Amino acid sequence: MIMSAAKRKTIARDISWLSFNARVLQEANDPTVSLRDRVRFLGIFSNNLDEFFRVRVATLKRMAELGPRVQHKMHLEKNPQLILEQIQETVLQQQNEFNRIWKQMQQELKKEKVFLVTEKQLSREQKKFVETFFDEEVRQEVIPLMIESNPNPPYLRERSLYLAVAMSNSRNAYKKKYALIEVPAKNKRRFVKLPSPAGSHYIILMEDVIRYCLPKLFAFMGFDEYSAHIVKVTKDAEIDMDSDVSTGLVQKIQKGLKNRRKGKPTRFIYDKEIDAGLLEYLIRRLNLSRRDNIIPGGRIHNFRHFMDFPSDVFTVKQERKKPFAHPLLKKSLRVTDEVLRQDIMLHFPYHSFDAIIELLREAAMDTDVTEIRITAYRLADNSKIINALTNAARNGKAVTVMLELRARFDEEANLEWKERLEEEGVKVLLGVPNMKVHAKICAIKKRVHNKTIQYGFVSTGNLNEDTARVYGDHCLLTANRKVMADINRIFSFLERPLVSRMKFLRQCKTLVVCPTGMRQQFKKLVIEEVKNAMKGLPASITLKMNSLSDQEMIDSLAGAARAGVEVKLIVRGIFCLMTETKKYKTPVKAISIVDQYLEHSRVLIFHNKGQEKVYLSSADWMVRNLDHRIEAAVEITDESIKAELKDVIHIQLRDNVKARILDNELQNRYVSTRGKSVRSQVEIYNYLHQKTLKQIETGSH
């Protein structure tokens, strides 16, 4: 049971996160969402839950093992074992809702003449196809693990899917063997399209292809009865870094990645129809106990693959609207020229990310450009950003990339990018000891007539053209000298990240930077609003972010509400502030928007006696962001951009279609207001698109 609101001061971070994932599940259950996207939301829900168990549940288990005295001394989560029990209860409830939605969705798929069939539902023609497909495409990839004959515990790869097979002989009840088969499901191969009647689509899952062919696979072993059910294990994803000072960061991460594969299980999921003896055998051999989140489920697992469910089988696709060029860039030959002329704000995914790529491509080709410095956290698989940077290096530019190797789950990819960049002559910075570099910044330097000109950007989102199509972010393109001076100070620190070099961050006068000043600056702005409210002056704070869990900042906001400051919050995920209490002089309005795009931006607006201060930031209000990462926030000073950004936030605050109320009990009730329906992501697209059309028509800048 979740502790009652009366006994809590804040909402437990991990329970709050599960409430966010419940909002994702709501999207899968929303009949106004296309069937294709609803299937995709089931995949997102499953993928989120996998990551939650890999990271947060693993962390809580580590905390629980330390004992209460050490937990208190280290200021760790209070009573992690109780939270783990709440997680188990909540996850089981959500799994039941997931199963209900999926069962209903299967009926809707049938109405669309899309049939997900099992190995027992194949026509004669389909059986022949499956046998041929197995022989030609699958057989050589499938090597069963005969687990009984192996003295060591079976090694189950993290995030892989396994068929647990029980084999027997009808003529000899004592002759029984167990095996594990890893299902080859990478590169969208989980879904196999079958020969289908005209107008219909029959699909079989890869594991069912293998199920059908088990007699063929084990023909030489003399069995005639088979049962096979899906199991999967989720493991601790924390990378334990070698403390040996003589070991470099790259070697530590490489070693940590190998150790991650051997991580402790944090969840074991199985098909509840599995052979009982095989289940007990696996639990015993994997050294699991009933406290290890052993979760029964249905026939299908690893639903994250359903994010890649074949899209061409649906009649109604509800395609996303295409991004469009910013009006100031629509008729311009060069992005660079416009940025040097004035600040430009890009709103992704409404505006095209091509502007960022073009800015870097132009710099790569510009003979006057001498230097490019940029941070990179998560890059696209075939990154056009990297392509532009390597070409810049080939053209003789001094290119520096701060590549955060410790971006969770992107470590291997970033190690590969490091090698490629260095081969091209790019200087690669590998981060700061005990801190991740999460700031999204870029500085480009050029020399024109013996004069240095600098321009670049500060963003809320990653430099990733793939995620920019679905992540809601803001990016300020600027040549503002003060902003560029601070970006250079950050890079000066990153190039020599000793404690004594922290002075470079402290010298930042325009950007608000972590860990040296962001917490203090934003807390100070909250206090100013409190002072104004106590004087009877208008006072308000509007914040948008992904997560709000930092206790000090939560206390500041709660104090502001008690003083009468109008507090409005848009928080997508983790949200630990209690919004409902009689102590608040002004009620806190807090919503979460979950829709077609992932809300990823961080925006902060302070009333400031009518002279509003508006910031973009890379940082959420979490301890890790404010104290243990390099982050950057930029104040928006251009009045037209400030007005536009405020309009976007106000549209989101009016959302009454996809906004949920963040209350003390995590009920995820939809916002309901009279009058016109406002679906903010649709309204923002229309608002920005109309501005583009209007500015193009008038030719105004």
DRENLUMPA-896094 format. One record per residue (C-alpha): residue in one letter; residue number from 1; x, y, z. Coordinates in pm, whole numbers, plus 32768, in hexadecimal, padded with zeros to 4 digits. Each point is the difference from the previous one (the first is absolute). Layout:
N
a	NUM	X	Y	Z $
...
//
This chain:
701
m	1	8000	8000	8000 $
i	2	8071	8163	7FB4 $
m	3	8015	80CA	8141 $
s	4	7ED9	80EC	8033 $
a	5	8030	816D	7FA2 $
a	6	7FD0	8073	8168 $
k	7	8139	7F44	806D $
r	8	80E1	806B	7EE0 $
k	9	80C2	8141	7FC9 $
t	10	8062	7FA8	7E9D $
i	11	7FA4	7EF7	7F02 $
a	12	80FD	7EE4	7FE3 $
r	13	80CE	8035	7EC7 $
d	14	7FDF	7E9E	7F7B $
i	15	7E8C	7FE2	8043 $
s	16	7FD6	814D	7F4B $
w	17	80BF	7F76	7ED6 $
l	18	7F17	7ED4	7FF0 $
s	19	7EE1	80F8	7FFB $
f	20	809F	809F	7ECC $
n	21	8012	7EAE	7F55 $
a	22	7E90	7FD0	8055 $
r	23	7FC0	813A	7F2F $
v	24	80B2	7F58	7EDE $
l	25	7F19	7ED6	8034 $
q	26	7ED6	80EE	7FF6 $
e	27	806B	8064	7EA0 $
a	28	7FF9	7E92	7F98 $
n	29	7E9C	7FF1	8084 $
d	30	7F88	8144	7F5C $
p	31	7F0C	7FB2	7EE1 $
t	32	8046	8154	7F60 $
v	33	8168	7F93	7FC0 $
s	34	803C	7F37	7EC2 $
l	35	8021	7E89	8030 $
r	36	8161	800B	7F75 $
d	37	806C	80FF	8105 $
r	38	7F48	7F49	8117 $
v	39	80CA	7EC6	7FB4 $
r	40	8135	80DC	8004 $
f	41	7FA4	808E	8157 $
l	42	7FEF	7E9E	808A $
g	43	8163	7FD6	7F81 $
i	44	806D	8149	80A1 $
f	45	7F60	7F9A	814A $
s	46	80BC	7EB5	7FFA $
n	47	814B	80A2	7F9F $
n	48	7FDB	8103	8115 $
l	49	7FBA	7EF1	80FF $
d	50	8132	7F3B	7F91 $
e	51	80DC	8131	8038 $
f	52	7F58	8046	814E $
f	53	805A	7EA6	8080 $
r	54	815F	8012	7F6D $
v	55	804A	814C	80AB $
r	56	7F19	8062	811C $
v	57	7F9E	7EAC	808C $
a	58	816B	7F96	7FED $
t	59	8064	813B	80BF $
l	60	7EF8	7FC9	810C $
k	61	8075	7E9A	802E $
r	62	8162	807B	8035 $
m	63	7F7E	80F9	8101 $
a	64	7F35	7EF5	80B4 $
e	65	8135	7F25	8022 $
l	66	80BC	8118	80B6 $
g	67	7F18	8004	812D $
p	68	7F4B	8125	80AE $
r	69	8131	8093	80B1 $
v	70	80D1	8021	7EC3 $
q	71	7ED0	8079	7F3C $
h	72	7FCA	811B	80F9 $
k	73	8172	805D	8005 $
m	74	800B	8011	7E83 $
h	75	7EB4	80BF	7FE8 $
l	76	7F6E	7EEA	7F2C $
e	77	7E92	7FB7	7FB4 $
k	78	7F3E	7FBF	813F $
n	79	7F95	7E96	802B $
p	80	805F	7F7E	7EA5 $
q	81	7F71	7EA9	8053 $
l	82	7EA6	8099	8036 $
i	83	801C	80B6	7EB4 $
l	84	8064	7EB9	7F56 $
e	85	7EC7	7F5E	808C $
q	86	7F2B	8123	7F82 $
i	87	80A5	7FDE	7EAC $
q	88	7FAD	7E8D	7FF1 $
e	89	7E94	8044	8054 $
t	90	7FE0	8121	7F0A $
v	91	80AE	7F46	7EE4 $
l	92	7F1B	7ED3	8027 $
q	93	7ECF	80E6	7FF0 $
q	94	8088	80AB	7ECA $
q	95	8051	7EAF	7F62 $
n	96	7E97	7F95	802F $
e	97	7F8B	8141	7F56 $
f	98	8101	7FCA	7EED $
n	99	7F7B	7E9F	7FC2 $
r	100	7E9A	8080	7FF5 $
i	101	8059	810C	7F02 $
w	102	80C4	7F0D	7F29 $
k	103	7EE2	7F04	8000 $
q	104	7F0F	8110	7F8F $
m	105	80FB	807F	7EFF $
q	106	801B	7EA8	7F63 $
q	107	7E8C	800B	7FB4 $
e	108	802B	8155	7F5D $
l	109	8123	7F7B	7F33 $
k	110	7F1D	7EED	7F7E $
k	111	7F02	8106	7F92 $
e	112	811A	809F	7F38 $
k	113	8045	7EA4	7F72 $
v	114	814F	7FF0	80B2 $
f	115	802F	7EAC	80A1 $
l	116	811A	7FAE	80F1 $
v	117	7FF7	7E86	7FF5 $
t	118	80B2	7EF1	80C5 $
e	119	80A4	7EC2	7F86 $
k	120	7EB7	7F48	803D $
q	121	7F34	80E3	7F1A $
l	122	80BC	7FD7	7EB7 $
s	123	7F66	7F9C	7EB6 $
r	124	80A5	7EF0	7F2D $
e	125	80A6	8108	7F24 $
q	126	8078	80C3	8132 $
k	127	808F	7EC6	80A2 $
k	128	80CE	7FBC	7ECA $
f	129	8077	816C	7FFC $
v	130	8064	7FF2	8170 $
e	131	80CA	7EC0	7FD0 $
t	132	80B8	8093	7ED5 $
f	133	8038	814B	80B4 $
f	134	808A	7F4A	8130 $
d	135	80EF	7F2E	7F2F $
e	136	807E	8124	7F30 $
e	137	7FFB	8125	80F5 $
v	138	7FF7	7F87	8168 $
r	139	808E	7EA6	803B $
q	140	8170	805C	7FFC $
e	141	7FC3	811C	80F9 $
v	142	7F56	7F1B	80FB $
i	143	80E2	7F39	80E8 $
p	144	7F41	7F68	8128 $
l	145	80A4	8007	8156 $
m	146	7FD6	7EA9	80A1 $
i	147	7FF5	8092	815C $
e	148	7FEA	7EBC	80CA $
s	149	814D	7F81	7F81 $
n	150	80B2	814A	804C $
p	151	8090	8013	8162 $
n	152	7FFD	817D	7FF6 $
p	153	7EC5	80D5	8025 $
p	154	7F6A	8051	7EAB $
y	155	806F	8151	7F7A $
l	156	7ED4	80CA	7F8A $
r	157	8054	8136	7F3D $
e	158	7F65	8142	807A $
r	159	7ED6	8078	7F2D $
s	160	8007	7EC0	7F30 $
l	161	7ED4	7F1E	7FDD $
y	162	8017	7E8B	8048 $
l	163	7F27	7ED2	7FBB $
a	164	8010	7F18	812C $
v	165	7FC5	7EA6	7F6A $
a	166	7F91	7EC8	80B7 $
m	167	802B	7EC3	7F2E $
s	168	7F72	7EAA	8052 $
n	169	7FB0	7EB1	7F68 $
s	170	7E9E	7F76	8005 $
r	171	808B	7E9E	8027 $
n	172	80E4	8055	8125 $
a	173	7F82	80FB	8105 $
y	174	8157	8008	80A9 $
k	175	80AF	8072	7EC6 $
k	176	7FEC	817C	801C $
k	177	80F4	8111	7FA0 $
y	178	800A	817C	801D $
a	179	8095	80F8	7F0C $
l	180	8012	8178	7FC9 $
i	181	7FF4	809D	7EA7 $
e	182	8055	816F	7FCA $
v	183	7F08	8096	7F0A $
p	184	80B3	80BF	7EE8 $
a	185	7F2C	813C	7FF9 $
k	186	80ED	811C	7FA8 $
n	187	7FD3	80ED	7EDC $
k	188	7E83	7FEB	7FFD $
r	189	8007	7E86	7FC5 $
r	190	7F0B	7FB0	8117 $
f	191	7EDA	801A	7F0D $
v	192	7FF1	7F0E	7EDB $
k	193	7EFD	8048	7EF3 $
l	194	7F4E	7EC8	7F84 $
p	195	7F55	7FB3	7EB4 $
s	196	7EAB	80A4	802A $
p	197	7EB2	8013	7F46 $
a	198	7FC9	8142	7F3D $
g	199	7FB0	8127	80E3 $
s	200	807E	7F4C	8137 $
h	201	814A	7FFC	80BD $
y	202	806F	7ECD	80C1 $
i	203	812E	8027	80E5 $
i	204	80B3	7F04	80DB $
l	205	80FF	804F	810D $
m	206	8160	7F75	7FDE $
e	207	7FDC	7F32	813E $
d	208	7ECF	7F54	7F6C $
v	209	80C4	7FAD	7EC5 $
i	210	80F9	7F4F	80E4 $
r	211	7EEA	7F5C	80C9 $
y	212	7F6D	7F6C	7EC3 $
c	213	8153	7F77	7F98 $
l	214	806C	7F6C	814F $
p	215	7FCB	7E96	7F85 $
k	216	80E6	804E	7EDC $
l	217	8100	80AF	80E1 $
f	218	8014	7EDE	80FA $
a	219	7FB6	7EE3	7F0D $
f	220	813A	7F3E	805B $
m	221	7FB0	7FF4	8176 $
g	222	7ED6	7F15	7FF8 $
f	223	7EF5	80DF	809D $
d	224	7E9C	801C	7F81 $
e	225	7F61	80F6	80F5 $
y	226	806B	816A	8028 $
s	227	7F8C	8129	80CA $
a	228	80AB	8150	7FD3 $
h	229	7FB7	8144	80B7 $
i	230	80A2	8156	8003 $
v	231	80DE	8077	811E $
k	232	80D8	8136	801F $
v	233	80E2	8096	8105 $
t	234	8046	816E	804A $
k	235	8152	804D	809C $
d	236	80A7	8117	80C2 $
a	237	8074	80FC	7EF8 $
e	238	80EB	80C1	80E3 $
i	239	8165	800D	7F84 $
d	240	80EF	7FC0	811F $
m	241	812C	80D8	7FAE $
d	242	8158	7F79	8054 $
s	243	809A	80DE	810F $
d	244	8163	7FBE	7F84 $
v	245	808D	815B	7FB7 $
s	246	80EE	7F6D	7F00 $
t	247	7EDA	7F8B	7F2E $
g	248	7F7B	80F7	7EFE $
l	249	7E8F	8058	7FE0 $
v	250	7FDB	7F41	7EB9 $
q	251	808E	7EC3	8098 $
k	252	7F27	802A	8134 $
i	253	7EC6	801F	7F2D $
q	254	8061	7ED8	7F27 $
k	255	8035	7F2E	8136 $
g	256	7EC0	8086	809B $
l	257	7F39	7FA0	7ECA $
k	258	8080	7E9C	801A $
n	259	7FA1	7FF7	8170 $
r	260	7EA8	8091	7FB1 $
r	261	7FB6	7EC7	7F34 $
k	262	803D	7F3A	8140 $
g	263	7F25	80E6	80D1 $
k	264	7F1A	7F7A	810D $
p	265	7E9C	7FB1	7F8C $
t	266	7F02	8107	806B $
r	267	7ED0	7F5D	7F5D $
f	268	7FA6	7EAC	7F76 $
i	269	7ECC	7FEC	7F22 $
y	270	7F65	7EBD	7F87 $
d	271	7ED2	7F7B	7F4A $
k	272	7F15	7F88	8112 $
e	273	7FB5	7EC8	7F2E $
i	274	816A	7F8C	8018 $
d	275	804F	7E9E	8073 $
a	276	8003	8017	817E $
g	277	8135	7F28	8027 $
l	278	80C2	80CE	7F03 $
l	279	7F9C	8145	80AF $
e	280	8077	7F85	8153 $
y	281	8140	7F80	7F60 $
l	282	804A	8153	7F5C $
i	283	7FB6	80C5	813E $
r	284	80EA	7F1E	80C3 $
r	285	8118	8004	7EFB $
l	286	7FED	817B	7FD9 $
n	287	801C	8029	817B $
l	288	7EBA	80C1	8011 $
s	289	7F15	801C	8127 $
r	290	7E93	805E	8014 $
r	291	806D	8161	8061 $
d	292	80B1	8031	7EB2 $
n	293	7ED9	8086	7F36 $
i	294	7FA0	7EB1	7F6B $
i	295	7EDA	8068	7F2A $
p	296	7F0D	7F18	7F4B $
g	297	7F7D	807C	7EB5 $
g	298	7F5C	7F99	7EBD $
r	299	8084	7F50	7ECE $
i	300	80B5	8131	7F6E $
h	301	811E	80BD	80A4 $
n	302	80FD	8105	7F8F $
f	303	7EE3	80D7	7F88 $
r	304	80FF	8113	7FC2 $
h	305	8028	7F66	7EA6 $
f	306	7E98	8066	7FBD $
m	307	8081	8161	7FCC $
d	308	8072	7F6D	7EB3 $
f	309	7EBC	7F46	7FAF $
p	310	7FD6	8001	7E82 $
s	311	7F5D	814F	7FB2 $
d	312	7F96	7FAF	7E9C $
v	313	7EEF	7F12	8076 $
f	314	7F24	8115	808A $
t	315	7EF9	80B1	7F30 $
v	316	7FF8	8136	80E1 $
k	317	8163	806A	804E $
q	318	7FD9	8159	80A7 $
e	319	814A	8074	7F6F $
r	320	80BF	810E	80B8 $
k	321	7FFE	8154	7F5A $
k	322	8148	8054	7F59 $
p	323	80E4	8103	80A4 $
f	324	802B	8149	7F49 $
a	325	8116	80FF	7FDC $
h	326	800E	8127	80ED $
p	327	7F77	8134	7F49 $
l	328	8149	80BC	801F $
l	329	80B3	7EDE	7F59 $
k	330	7EFD	7FB4	7EF6 $
k	331	8087	80F3	7EFC $
s	332	8162	8022	8081 $
l	333	811D	7F61	7F40 $
r	334	80CB	7FCB	813D $
v	335	7F97	7FB9	8164 $
t	336	8143	80A3	8077 $
d	337	7FA7	8153	7F69 $
e	338	7EB3	800A	80B8 $
v	339	8099	7F97	814C $
l	340	8106	8113	7FE5 $
r	341	7EE6	80F5	7FBB $
q	342	7F1E	7FA4	8124 $
d	343	7FA7	7EF4	8100 $
i	344	7F25	7EE5	7F7D $
m	345	7F35	7F0D	80CF $
l	346	7FBB	7EA7	7F72 $
h	347	7EE6	7F31	8092 $
f	348	8029	7E8B	7FBA $
p	349	7F5D	7F2B	7F78 $
y	350	7F2A	8111	7F63 $
h	351	8129	80B1	7F64 $
s	352	80EE	7F31	7F2F $
f	353	8143	7F89	80A1 $
d	354	80A6	8031	7EAC $
a	355	8058	8163	806B $
i	356	80F7	7F79	8104 $
i	357	809F	7F14	7F06 $
e	358	8016	8117	7EFE $
l	359	80A2	80EB	80FB $
l	360	8114	7F00	803C $
r	361	8021	7FA7	7E8E $
e	362	8028	816F	7FAA $
a	363	810B	8022	810C $
a	364	80B2	7ECE	7F76 $
m	365	8015	80A1	7EA6 $
d	366	8032	816D	8068 $
t	367	816C	8060	7FC4 $
d	368	7FE5	810C	810D $
v	369	7F9B	7F08	8111 $
t	370	812A	7F96	80D1 $
e	371	7F67	7F3F	8121 $
i	372	7ECA	7F3A	8067 $
r	373	7FC0	7F8C	8163 $
i	374	7ECC	7F36	805A $
t	375	7F73	7F14	8107 $
a	376	7F64	7EB0	7FA5 $
y	377	7F35	7F21	80E8 $
r	378	7F26	7F17	7F2D $
l	379	8039	7FF5	7E89 $
a	380	7F32	7F6C	7EE5 $
d	381	806F	7EAE	7F75 $
n	382	8070	809C	7EB8 $
s	383	804B	8156	808E $
k	384	8004	811D	7F07 $
i	385	808D	80D4	811A $
i	386	8135	7F23	800D $
n	387	8015	8005	7E85 $
a	388	8009	817E	7FFF $
l	389	8104	800A	8116 $
t	390	80E9	7F04	7F5E $
n	391	7FEB	80BE	7EB7 $
a	392	8056	813F	80BB $
a	393	8136	7F55	8089 $
r	394	805D	7F8B	7EA1 $
n	395	7FE2	8168	7F8F $
g	396	8100	806C	8100 $
k	397	7F1D	8084	8113 $
a	398	805D	7FC7	816B $
v	399	7EDB	7F29	806F $
t	400	7FC7	7FA4	816D $
v	401	7EE8	7F16	806C $
m	402	7FA7	7FCC	816B $
l	403	7F7C	7E9B	7FE4 $
e	404	7F58	7F84	813C $
l	405	8065	7E93	8006 $
r	406	7F2A	7FBA	8133 $
a	407	7EAF	8056	7F62 $
r	408	7F41	7ED2	8082 $
f	409	7FBE	7EF1	7EFB $
d	410	80C1	80CC	7EFB $
e	411	8156	7FAB	808B $
e	412	805C	7F04	7EF3 $
a	413	7F89	80E0	7EE5 $
n	414	80BF	8128	808E $
l	415	813F	7F32	801A $
e	416	7FDC	7FB6	7E8D $
w	417	7FC2	8170	7FB2 $
k	418	8139	805A	80C7 $
e	419	80D4	7F1A	7F2A $
r	420	7F6E	8084	7EBB $
l	421	8027	816D	8064 $
e	422	8168	7FD5	806D $
e	423	8053	7F4C	7EBC $
e	424	7F8A	813A	7F48 $
g	425	80D8	80E6	80D1 $
v	426	7EEE	807F	80E8 $
k	427	8066	804F	8165 $
v	428	7F1C	7F34	80E3 $
l	429	7FC9	8066	816A $
l	430	7F8D	7EE4	80E1 $
g	431	7F55	80B7	811A $
v	432	8034	8062	8167 $
p	433	8055	7F0E	811B $
n	434	7EC5	7FA6	80C6 $
m	435	7F25	80E1	7F28 $
k	436	7F43	7FD2	7EBC $
v	437	8003	8118	7F00 $
h	438	7E93	8039	7FA9 $
a	439	800E	8168	7F7E $
k	440	7F98	8026	7E90 $
i	441	80E3	8110	7F78 $
c	442	80C7	8058	7ECA $
a	443	80FC	8112	7FAB $
i	444	8078	804E	7EA0 $
k	445	811D	80F6	7FCC $
k	446	805C	80B3	7EBF $
r	447	80FC	810C	7FA0 $
v	448	7F8F	8110	7F12 $
h	449	80EA	8128	7FB3 $
n	450	80D0	7FB4	8137 $
k	451	7EC6	8007	80D4 $
t	452	7F80	7ED4	80C5 $
i	453	7E8D	7FB3	7FDC $
q	454	7F57	7EF5	80D0 $
y	455	7EAB	7F5D	7FED $
g	456	7F5E	7EBA	806C $
f	457	7EDE	7F80	80CD $
v	458	7F78	7F99	8152 $
s	459	7EFB	7EEC	7FFB $
t	460	7F20	7F33	80E3 $
g	461	8021	7EC7	7F28 $
n	462	8105	7F0F	7F7E $
l	463	80AE	8031	7EB2 $
n	464	7F43	7EDE	7F6A $
e	465	7F41	8027	7EBA $
d	466	7F3A	7EC0	8043 $
t	467	7F74	805F	8154 $
a	468	7FCF	816A	7F8C $
r	469	7EDA	7F7C	7F32 $
v	470	7F47	7F90	8139 $
y	471	8097	80C2	8127 $
g	472	7F75	8154	805B $
d	473	812E	80E3	8035 $
h	474	8074	8168	7FD1 $
c	475	8149	807A	7F72 $
l	476	8081	8168	8005 $
l	477	80E5	8053	7EDB $
t	478	80C5	8134	805E $
a	479	8130	80DB	7FC2 $
n	480	7FD0	80B9	8148 $
r	481	815F	8054	807B $
k	482	7FB3	7FCE	816F $
v	483	7F5F	7EAE	7FC3 $
m	484	811F	7F91	7F21 $
a	485	8100	8073	8102 $
d	486	7F5D	7F1F	8104 $
i	487	7FEE	7ED8	7F11 $
n	488	8175	8029	7FCC $
r	489	8035	800A	8178 $
i	490	7F4A	7EB3	801E $
f	491	80DD	7F67	7EF4 $
s	492	8136	808D	80AD $
f	493	7F93	7F41	8135 $
l	494	7FB2	7EC2	7F3D $
e	495	8158	8003	7F61 $
r	496	80A8	8011	8158 $
p	497	7EFF	7F7D	80FA $
l	498	80C4	801B	8143 $
v	499	7F5F	8087	813C $
s	500	80CE	813E	7FDE $
r	501	7F76	802F	7EA0 $
m	502	7E9E	801A	808C $
k	503	804B	8174	7FFE $
f	504	7FA7	8003	7E8D $
l	505	7E9C	7F96	8058 $
r	506	7FEB	80FB	811C $
q	507	8065	8113	7F0F $
c	508	7ECB	7FC7	7F27 $
k	509	7F38	8142	800C $
t	510	7EE4	7FBF	7F0A $
l	511	7FCD	7E89	7FF6 $
v	512	7F86	7F5A	813F $
v	513	80DD	7ED1	8035 $
c	514	8006	7EC5	80D3 $
p	515	808F	7FA6	80ED $
t	516	8081	815A	805F $
g	517	7ED3	80E3	7FF0 $
m	518	7EBB	7F78	7F75 $
r	519	7F69	7F85	8145 $
q	520	8053	8148	80AE $
q	521	7F86	80DC	7EE1 $
f	522	7EAF	7F58	7FD3 $
k	523	7FC6	7FE5	8175 $
k	524	804C	8174	8019 $
l	525	7EFE	804B	7EF1 $
v	526	7EFD	7F31	80BE $
i	527	804E	80C4	813E $
e	528	7FD2	8149	7F44 $
e	529	7EA4	7F8F	7F96 $
v	530	7FB3	7FAB	816B $
k	531	806E	815C	806F $
n	532	7F25	80A1	7EF6 $
a	533	7ED2	7F2E	8063 $
m	534	802B	805E	816D $
k	535	7FFE	8170	7F96 $
g	536	7EB6	7FC8	7F4D $
l	537	80A0	8019	7EA7 $
p	538	7FB3	7F11	7EE0 $
a	539	80E3	7ED2	8019 $
s	540	800E	7EC6	7F2F $
i	541	80E4	7EDF	7FA2 $
t	542	7FC5	7F29	7ECD $
l	543	80E4	7ED6	7FD0 $
k	544	8010	7EF0	7EFB $
m	545	80EB	7ED8	8027 $
n	546	801D	7E87	7FE9 $
s	547	802F	7FBB	8172 $
l	548	7FD8	80B1	814C $
s	549	8094	7F40	8126 $
d	550	8108	80DF	80A4 $
q	551	7F8E	8032	8167 $
e	552	8094	815D	802A $
m	553	7F57	8084	7EC5 $
i	554	7EB9	7F53	805D $
d	555	800B	80AB	8154 $
s	556	803C	814E	7F51 $
l	557	7ECF	7FD2	7F21 $
a	558	7F2A	7F8D	8123 $
g	559	806F	8137	80C2 $
a	560	7FA3	80D7	7ED6 $
a	561	7EA3	7F68	7FF2 $
r	562	7FD5	803C	8177 $
a	563	805F	816D	7FCB $
g	564	7EFD	802A	7EEB $
v	565	80DF	7FE4	7ECD $
e	566	7F44	7F73	7ED6 $
v	567	80BB	7EBD	7FAD $
k	568	7FBC	7F51	7EB5 $
l	569	80BC	7EC4	7FA8 $
i	570	8014	7F26	7ECA $
v	571	80C5	7EC7	8059 $
r	572	8005	7ED2	7F1B $
g	573	808E	7EF4	80E0 $
i	574	807B	7FEE	8168 $
f	575	7F3F	80F3	80DB $
c	576	8030	7FFB	817B $
l	577	7F56	8144	806F $
m	578	7EBE	7FE2	80C8 $
t	579	7F15	80E9	7F45 $
e	580	7ED4	7FEB	80E9 $
t	581	801E	808E	815E $
k	582	7F3B	80FF	80C9 $
k	583	8147	80B2	804F $
y	584	8018	8089	7E9D $
k	585	7F76	815E	7FEA $
t	586	7FEF	7FD6	7E86 $
p	587	7FB5	7EA4	7F73 $
v	588	8115	7F63	7F31 $
k	589	7F9B	7FAA	7E9C $
a	590	80C9	7ED6	7F87 $
i	591	7FC5	7F3A	7EC4 $
s	592	80B0	7EF9	7F30 $
i	593	7FD4	7FE9	7E88 $
v	594	802E	7EB0	7F54 $
d	595	7FB0	7FFE	7E8E $
q	596	8091	7FB0	7EAD $
y	597	8146	80BD	8048 $
l	598	80D7	7FD0	8135 $
e	599	8001	8143	80CA $
h	600	8174	802E	8045 $
s	601	8043	8176	8022 $
r	602	804B	80C5	813B $
v	603	7F76	8162	8015 $
l	604	7FFA	80E4	8131 $
i	605	7F34	8142	801A $
f	606	800B	80EC	812B $
h	607	7F13	812D	8012 $
n	608	810D	80E6	8090 $
k	609	7F19	812D	803B $
g	610	7F8A	7FF6	7E97 $
q	611	8161	7FF6	7F6D $
e	612	7FEA	7E8C	7FC4 $
k	613	8136	7F2A	8005 $
v	614	7FE8	7EDB	7F0F $
y	615	8102	7EE9	7FEA $
l	616	8046	7ECB	7F31 $
s	617	80BF	7EF1	80B8 $
s	618	8098	7EAA	7FC8 $
a	619	7FC4	7FA9	816F $
d	620	7EDA	7F6B	80B6 $
w	621	7FD2	804E	816F $
m	622	80A0	7EC3	8081 $
v	623	812C	7FDB	80E5 $
r	624	80CA	7F5A	7EED $
n	625	7FC6	8123	7F10 $
l	626	8034	811E	80F1 $
d	627	812A	7F73	80C0 $
h	628	80A8	7EEF	7F33 $
r	629	7FED	806A	7E93 $
i	630	807E	8114	7F22 $
e	631	7EC1	80AF	7F90 $
a	632	7FB3	814E	7F5D $
a	633	7ED3	80E7	7FFC $
v	634	7FDF	8138	7F2B $
e	635	7F24	812D	8043 $
i	636	7F2E	806A	7ED4 $
t	637	802A	8176	7FCF $
d	638	7F6F	8031	7EA3 $
e	639	7E9F	807D	8044 $
s	640	7F5E	7F5D	7ED0 $
i	641	809C	7EAE	804F $
k	642	7FA0	8026	816D $
a	643	7E96	8047	7F9B $
e	644	7FFC	7ED4	7F15 $
l	645	808B	7F13	8106 $
k	646	7F04	807C	8100 $
d	647	7EE9	7FC8	7F03 $
v	648	8072	7E97	7FD2 $
i	649	8001	7FC5	8179 $
h	650	7EAC	80A4	802C $
i	651	7F6E	7F1E	7EF2 $
q	652	807D	7ED6	80C5 $
l	653	7F6C	8087	8141 $
r	654	7EAC	800D	7F50 $
d	655	8014	7E97	7F87 $
n	656	7EBE	7F4A	8058 $
v	657	8029	7ED1	7F1D $
k	658	8151	7F63	8054 $
a	659	8052	80AC	814B $
r	660	7FDD	7F3F	8146 $
i	661	7FE5	809A	8158 $
l	662	8129	7FB6	80E4 $
d	663	7F5B	7FCE	8151 $
n	664	8070	7F69	8148 $
e	665	7F66	7EAD	7FB7 $
l	666	8090	7FD3	7EA1 $
q	667	7EA8	7FC6	7F69 $
n	668	805B	8083	7EA5 $
r	669	7EAE	80A5	7FCC $
y	670	7FE5	80BA	7EB8 $
v	671	7FDC	817B	8010 $
s	672	7E97	8052	7FB0 $
t	673	7F93	8162	7FAC $
r	674	7ED8	8093	7F4C $
g	675	8013	8099	7EAA $
k	676	80EC	7FB6	7EE3 $
s	677	80D3	7EC5	800A $
v	678	8173	8051	800A $
r	679	80F2	7EEE	7F9F $
s	680	8140	80C1	8039 $
q	681	80E4	7F4B	7F0C $
v	682	7F08	8038	7EE5 $
e	683	7FC6	8169	806B $
i	684	8176	804A	8016 $
y	685	803A	7F72	7EA5 $
n	686	7EE8	80DA	7F76 $
y	687	8078	8134	80BF $
l	688	8167	7FE5	7F84 $
h	689	7F99	7F9E	7EA0 $
q	690	7F16	812C	7FE6 $
k	691	8118	80E4	8077 $
t	692	80DE	7F6E	7EF1 $
l	693	7EFD	8037	7EF0 $
k	694	7FB9	8161	8077 $
q	695	816F	8065	800D $
i	696	8040	7F6A	7EA9 $
e	697	7EDA	80C0	7F70 $
t	698	806F	8149	8097 $
g	699	8171	7FBB	7FC5 $
s	700	8042	8087	815E $
h	701	8124	7FA5	80DE $
//
